[in-house]
Amino acid sequence: MAWTGLALLALALVLMMATGWPTYAVLLGVCSLGAVAGLALGAFDLALLQNLPWRIVGLLEHDLLQALALYGLVGALLNRLALAEHLYTGLRKVLARITPRAAPELAGMLLGLMLAPMNGSVGASLLTLARTAGEGWAREGVPPAQRTALVALTSTLGVSVPPSLVLLLLGDAMLRAHTEGTNMARELGLPTAAAGAANRIVNTQDILQAALVPAAALLAGWLAVAWFGARRKPRPPVQREPLNRREGWTLLLVPLLIGTLLVLVTLGKVRAVEGAAAAGVLLLGWGLASRQLTRAVLWQVLDDAMALTGALYALLVAATTFSLLLRGFGTDGLIARLVLSLQGHPMAGLGMVLAVLLAFAFVLDAFELIFLIVPIVMPPVLAQLDDAAWIAELTLLVLQAGFLLPPFGYALVLARGQVAPRPLAAAVARALAPYLAVLATVAALVMALPVTTRWLRTSPTALAPAEQMSDEALDKLMRDMVPPPDDGADTAPP
């Protein structure tokens, strides 16, 4: 029966690619078909399905999902107000005094650095950047292929730069997967069980801090590639222009406020919900003060925010339902056995899982991967490798690569649709090549040197001796956080 779940997953992926239907609709439709088949075949009974409402209600009460709605509001405000345009123009004018030829490219990438973590998703970031930096690059004479590559690249910065919603949700998923993996290791008597007893279960703050050094290295590499590439092109340098008052104040205050919020959330001084709420209030205040937030614009902002939030909540419900169905068929156990069959070669199992995530990134957004795929494939990996924050950072880099790899990368396909005339795929691939080389180098360094994800982590990875729990206490904790498989629940209560 376990292979039936994999067949249903393959059917869902085929329908997503072939029909263009919304992902949540495809998942719920395939779930309905699978539930009827599972009941008819006796794979599970109605008791499994009766757990679904409680699982959904429990997940929707999570504070990170409250932050999701606020991130949707922030993204809608950034898209409807002229803040991004003022930031791009101001950055371009300032950089034109330092490096006239590379000013447009560097200004757009720095804009992406500030806005992508606040927008919440790759798609929302891409639309904002295409409308601001993309149009600016077109006016400056940047070729369509180069514009497409730059828009795609900058839109994925929110995947790796903390504290984006992608990192927050991945952190929550990895906490649950790490808990299940530790329990699995103890049940099977794997060597990591002894280490897991003394190690602390990973939390979201660990993953945010683990992402800092790789994200900084990736951004520095991409900025260097953009600077060298722009200087070599036979294009007239950007003329130096003075900043007007609005651009000057925007460029002074907005990066300071965004940077302060990002640092406070990353260090754990402010919760994600509080940071997103503060950003939303500040943007609303800026819109009112600048007289851009009229009643008509406010209704558009609320409509955009509700549409994005509703789509993501629908996706979460569909993914939760689908994961419950897969567990009912025993597909999670099959995947765990496949990964654990490489026992003694845990890096091979990790490589296999990362390759699966890379393949799925061609057709699924980051949220879909986090909600649907990560909870299934990560527990057996974390049963053999205990550094969940390091594995989470590798996952982020792999997802970012999947969104950018030609010709079917998610961000790449969306970016080509925003550029007119649409450039040839081969030209875009050539423009992307040096940036992908930097991304591959950073991923290889993180893989080879896990310590790079630990330099800025403020919380210890191991429990202090006084905090270490007995075997009985840890068993009780695992039982409390991970209900037995026969009740259909696979995650800790929020």
C-alpha positions in Angstrom: 0.0 0.0 0.0 2.9 2.3 0.6 3.6 2.6 -3.1 0.0 3.8 -3.6 0.9 7.0 -1.8 3.9 7.6 -4.1 1.6 7.0 -7.1 -0.9 9.6 -5.7 2.0 12.1 -5.2 3.2 11.5 -8.8 -0.4 12.0 -10.1 -0.7 15.3 -8.2 2.6 16.6 -9.7 1.6 15.6 -13.2 -1.7 17.4 -12.8 0.0 20.6 -11.5 2.3 20.7 -14.5 -0.2 19.7 -17.2 -3.3 21.6 -16.1 -2.1 24.8 -14.4 -4.8 24.3 -11.7 -4.2 25.7 -8.3 -1.9 23.5 -6.2 -4.4 23.3 -3.3 -7.2 22.2 -5.6 -5.1 19.5 -7.1 -3.9 18.2 -3.7 -7.4 18.1 -2.3 -8.8 16.4 -5.4 -6.2 13.7 -5.4 -6.7 13.4 -1.6 -10.4 12.7 -2.1 -9.6 10.1 -4.7 -6.9 8.5 -2.5 -9.2 8.5 0.6 -11.9 6.6 -1.3 -9.3 4.1 -2.6 -7.7 3.7 0.8 -11.0 3.0 2.5 -12.1 0.6 -0.2 -8.7 -1.3 -0.1 -8.7 -1.4 3.7 -5.5 0.5 4.0 -7.0 2.6 6.8 -10.3 3.3 8.4 -12.4 6.4 9.1 -10.7 7.0 12.4 -7.7 8.3 10.5 -9.7 10.8 8.6 -11.5 11.9 11.8 -8.2 13.3 13.1 -8.0 15.8 10.1 -10.1 18.6 11.6 -8.1 18.6 14.8 -4.8 18.7 12.9 -5.9 21.6 10.8 -7.3 23.6 13.7 -4.1 23.0 15.7 -1.9 24.2 12.9 -4.0 27.3 12.2 -3.6 28.4 15.8 0.2 28.5 15.4 1.7 32.0 15.8 3.8 31.6 12.6 0.7 31.3 10.6 -0.6 34.4 12.2 2.6 36.0 10.9 1.8 34.7 7.5 -1.2 37.0 7.2 0.9 40.0 8.3 3.6 39.1 5.8 0.9 39.1 3.1 -0.2 42.6 4.2 3.4 43.9 4.1 4.0 42.4 0.6 0.7 44.0 -0.7 1.7 47.4 0.8 5.2 47.2 -0.8 3.6 46.3 -4.2 0.9 49.1 -4.1 2.9 52.0 -2.6 5.8 53.8 -4.2 8.2 52.9 -1.5 10.2 50.4 -3.7 10.5 52.9 -6.5 11.9 55.6 -4.2 14.3 53.1 -2.7 15.6 52.0 -6.1 15.9 55.5 -7.5 17.7 56.7 -4.3 20.1 53.7 -4.3 20.9 54.1 -8.0 21.7 57.8 -7.5 24.0 57.1 -4.6 25.8 54.3 -6.3 26.2 56.3 -9.5 28.7 58.4 -7.5 30.8 55.3 -6.7 30.4 53.0 -9.7 28.5 54.7 -12.5 28.3 51.7 -14.8 27.2 49.1 -12.3 24.8 51.4 -10.3 21.5 50.1 -11.8 22.4 46.4 -11.2 23.7 46.9 -7.7 20.8 49.2 -6.7 18.3 46.5 -7.8 20.0 43.7 -5.9 20.2 45.8 -2.7 16.5 46.6 -3.1 15.9 42.9 -3.4 17.9 42.4 -0.2 15.7 44.8 1.7 12.3 43.8 0.3 12.5 40.1 -0.5 12.6 38.9 3.2 9.6 41.2 3.9 7.5 40.1 0.9 6.9 36.5 2.1 7.2 34.6 -1.1 9.3 34.4 -4.3 6.3 35.2 -6.5 5.4 38.3 -4.5 9.0 39.5 -4.4 9.4 38.9 -8.1 6.4 41.0 -9.1 7.5 44.0 -6.9 11.1 43.8 -8.3 9.9 43.5 -11.9 7.8 46.6 -11.5 10.6 48.6 -9.8 14.1 47.5 -10.5 13.1 45.7 -13.7 11.7 48.8 -15.3 14.7 50.8 -14.1 17.0 48.3 -15.8 15.0 48.6 -19.0 15.4 52.4 -18.9 19.1 52.1 -18.4 19.5 49.8 -21.4 20.1 46.5 -19.6 19.5 43.7 -22.2 16.3 41.6 -21.7 18.2 38.4 -20.9 20.2 40.1 -18.2 17.1 41.8 -16.7 15.3 38.4 -16.6 18.3 36.8 -14.8 18.6 39.7 -12.3 14.9 39.8 -11.5 14.9 36.0 -10.9 18.0 36.2 -8.7 16.9 39.0 -6.5 13.4 37.5 -6.0 15.0 34.4 -4.4 17.0 36.3 -1.8 14.0 36.0 0.5 14.6 32.2 0.5 18.0 32.5 2.1 18.1 36.0 3.8 16.6 35.9 7.3 14.0 36.4 8.7 11.8 35.7 5.7 8.6 33.8 6.0 10.2 30.9 4.1 12.9 30.5 6.8 10.4 30.9 9.6 8.1 28.2 8.3 11.1 25.9 7.4 12.3 26.4 11.0 9.0 25.2 12.4 9.0 22.2 10.0 12.6 21.3 10.9 11.7 21.5 14.6 9.0 18.9 14.1 11.1 16.8 11.8 14.0 16.9 14.3 11.8 15.7 17.1 10.5 12.8 14.9 14.0 12.0 13.8 15.3 11.9 17.4 12.5 9.6 18.4 13.1 7.4 15.3 16.8 7.1 16.2 16.1 6.0 19.7 13.5 3.5 18.6 15.9 1.9 16.1 19.0 2.2 18.3 20.9 4.3 15.8 24.3 5.9 16.8 22.7 9.4 16.7 20.3 8.4 19.6 23.0 8.9 22.2 24.0 12.3 20.8 20.3 13.2 20.4 19.7 12.7 24.1 22.3 15.4 24.9 21.5 17.7 22.1 18.8 20.3 22.1 16.0 20.1 19.5 16.5 22.8 16.9 14.4 25.9 16.9 13.6 28.7 14.4 16.1 31.0 15.9 18.9 28.5 15.3 18.0 28.3 11.6 17.8 32.0 11.2 21.2 32.5 12.7 22.6 29.5 10.7 21.6 31.2 7.5 23.4 34.5 8.1 27.0 33.6 7.0 26.0 31.6 3.8 23.5 34.4 2.9 26.1 37.1 3.3 28.6 35.1 1.2 26.1 34.5 -1.5 25.0 38.1 -1.6 28.7 39.3 -1.7 29.4 36.9 -4.6 26.4 38.0 -6.6 27.1 41.7 -6.1 30.7 41.1 -7.2 29.5 39.3 -10.4 27.0 42.1 -11.2 29.8 44.7 -10.6 32.4 43.0 -12.8 29.8 42.2 -15.5 28.4 45.8 -15.7 31.9 47.3 -15.9 32.8 45.2 -18.9 29.7 46.1 -20.9 29.9 49.0 -23.5 27.1 51.0 -21.9 27.2 54.7 -21.0 27.6 55.3 -17.3 24.7 56.5 -15.3 24.5 60.2 -15.0 25.0 61.6 -11.5 21.7 63.2 -10.2 21.0 64.8 -6.8 18.6 63.1 -4.4 15.3 64.9 -3.9 14.0 65.2 -0.3 11.6 62.3 -0.5 14.2 59.9 -1.8 16.7 61.1 0.7 14.4 60.5 3.7 13.3 57.2 2.3 16.8 56.0 1.8 17.8 57.1 5.3 14.9 55.8 7.3 13.6 52.7 5.5 16.8 50.6 5.4 17.4 51.5 9.1 14.0 50.4 10.2 14.0 47.2 8.0 17.5 46.3 9.2 16.6 46.9 12.8 13.5 44.7 12.6 15.4 41.9 10.7 18.2 41.9 13.3 15.9 41.9 16.3 13.8 39.0 14.8 17.0 37.0 13.9 18.5 37.5 17.4 15.2 36.4 19.0 14.6 39.7 20.7 11.3 40.2 18.8 9.0 37.4 17.7 8.2 37.0 14.0 4.6 38.1 14.5 5.7 41.2 16.3 8.2 42.1 13.6 5.7 41.6 10.8 3.1 43.6 12.7 5.6 46.5 13.3 6.5 46.5 9.6 2.9 46.6 8.6 2.1 49.5 10.9 5.1 51.5 9.8 4.2 50.9 6.1 0.6 52.0 6.8 1.8 55.1 8.6 4.2 55.9 5.7 1.4 55.5 3.2 -0.9 57.8 5.1 1.8 60.4 5.7 2.8 60.4 2.0 -0.9 60.6 1.0 -0.5 57.5 -1.2 -2.8 55.3 0.9 -6.1 56.4 -0.4 -9.3 54.5 0.2 -9.1 52.9 -3.2 -5.5 51.9 -2.7 -6.3 50.5 0.7 -9.0 48.3 -0.7 -6.6 47.0 -3.3 -4.0 46.3 -0.6 -6.5 44.4 1.5 -7.7 42.5 -1.5 -4.1 41.5 -2.4 -3.3 40.5 1.2 -6.4 38.4 1.6 -5.9 36.7 -1.8 -2.3 35.7 -0.9 -3.2 34.7 2.7 -6.1 32.7 1.6 -4.1 30.9 -1.1 -1.4 30.0 1.4 -3.8 28.8 4.1 -5.6 26.7 1.5 -2.2 25.3 0.5 -1.4 24.5 4.1 -4.8 22.7 4.6 -4.3 20.7 1.4 -0.7 19.8 2.2 -1.7 18.7 5.8 -4.5 16.6 4.3 -2.2 15.0 1.8 0.5 14.2 4.3 -2.1 12.5 6.5 -3.2 10.4 3.6 0.4 9.4 2.8 0.9 8.4 6.4 -2.3 6.4 6.2 -0.9 4.4 3.3 2.4 4.0 5.1 4.3 6.0 2.5 6.3 7.9 5.2 7.5 4.6 6.5 8.6 3.5 3.0 10.5 6.7 2.5 12.1 6.3 5.9 13.2 2.7 5.1 14.7 3.9 1.8 16.7 6.6 3.5 17.7 4.4 6.4 18.8 1.7 4.1 21.9 3.9 3.5 22.7 3.5 7.2 26.4 3.9 7.7 26.4 6.4 4.8 24.3 9.3 6.2 25.7 11.8 3.7 24.5 9.7 0.8 21.0 9.8 2.3 21.2 13.5 2.8 22.4 13.9 -0.9 19.4 11.8 -2.1 16.9 13.9 -0.1 18.5 17.2 -1.4 18.3 15.8 -4.9 14.6 15.1 -4.5 14.0 18.6 -3.1 15.9 20.1 -6.1 13.7 18.1 -8.5 10.5 19.2 -6.8 11.6 22.8 -6.8 11.0 22.9 -10.5 7.2 22.6 -10.0 6.5 23.6 -6.4 6.9 26.9 -4.6 8.9 27.1 -1.3 5.7 27.0 0.8 4.5 23.8 -1.0 7.8 22.1 -0.5 7.9 23.0 3.2 4.3 22.0 3.9 4.3 18.8 1.8 7.7 17.3 1.2 10.0 18.4 4.1 7.8 16.7 6.8 8.1 13.4 4.9 11.7 13.2 3.9 13.5 15.0 6.7 12.8 12.8 9.8 14.9 9.8 8.6 17.7 12.1 7.6 17.7 13.8 11.0 17.7 10.3 12.6 21.2 9.9 11.2 22.5 13.5 11.2 21.8 15.6 14.2 22.7 19.1 13.0 19.3 20.2 11.9 20.2 23.8 11.4 23.0 22.9 9.0 20.7 20.6 7.0 18.1 23.4 6.9 20.6 25.8 5.4 21.5 23.2 2.7 17.8 22.8 2.0 17.4 26.5 1.5 20.4 26.7 -0.9 19.0 23.7 -2.9 15.6 25.3 -3.1 17.1 28.6 -4.3 19.1 26.7 -7.0 15.9 24.8 -8.0 14.1 28.1 -8.5 16.9 29.4 -10.8 18.0 26.4 -12.9 17.1 26.8 -16.6 14.8 26.1 -18.3 12.1 25.3 -15.8 13.2 27.1 -12.6 10.1 28.5 -10.9 11.5 32.1 -10.5 13.1 31.9 -13.9 9.8 31.1 -15.7 8.0 33.9 -13.8 10.7 36.4 -14.5 10.7 35.6 -18.3 6.9 36.3 -18.3 7.5 39.8 -16.9 10.1 40.9 -19.5 9.2 42.2 -22.9 10.3 41.2 -25.4 10.7 37.8 -23.9 14.4 36.7 -24.1 15.6 33.4 -25.4 16.1 30.7 -22.8 19.7 30.2 -24.0 20.5 33.9 -23.5 19.0 33.9 -20.0 21.0 30.7 -19.1 24.2 32.4 -20.2 23.4 35.5 -18.1 22.6 33.3 -15.1 25.7 31.0 -15.4 28.2 33.1 -13.2 25.5 33.6 -10.5 24.7 29.9 -10.4 28.4 29.2 -10.1 28.6 31.4 -7.0 25.5 29.7 -5.6 27.0 26.2 -6.2 30.3 27.3 -4.6 28.5 28.6 -1.5 26.5 25.3 -1.3 29.6 23.2 -1.6 31.4 25.2 1.1 28.4 24.8 3.5 28.3 21.1 2.7 32.0 20.7 3.3 32.2 23.0 6.3 29.1 22.7 8.6 30.9 25.0 11.1 30.0 28.0 8.8 26.4 27.6 10.0 27.5 27.7 13.7 29.6 30.8 13.9 26.8 33.2 14.7 24.5 30.9 16.6 24.0 32.3 20.1 22.2 29.2 21.5 24.3 26.1 22.4 23.6 23.0 20.4 24.0 20.7 23.4 22.1 20.8 26.7 24.0 21.8 29.8 24.7 18.9 32.2 22.0 20.1 34.6 19.5 20.3 31.7 20.1 16.9 30.3 17.1 14.6 30.7 17.0 11.0 31.7 16.0 8.4 29.1 12.6 8.2 30.7 12.1 11.9 30.5 13.2 12.1 26.9 10.9 9.2 26.0 8.0 11.0 27.7 8.9 14.2 25.8 8.9 12.4 22.5 5.6 10.6 23.2 4.0 13.9 24.1 5.3 15.7 21.0 4.9 12.9 18.5 1.6 10.9 18.9 1.7 7.3 17.9 1.3 6.6 14.2 -2.0 4.8 14.4 -3.9 8.0 15.4 -2.8 9.7 12.2 -1.1 12.6 13.8 2.4 13.3 12.6 3.4 16.6 14.1 3.7 18.2 17.5 0.9 20.3 18.7 1.7 24.0 18.2 
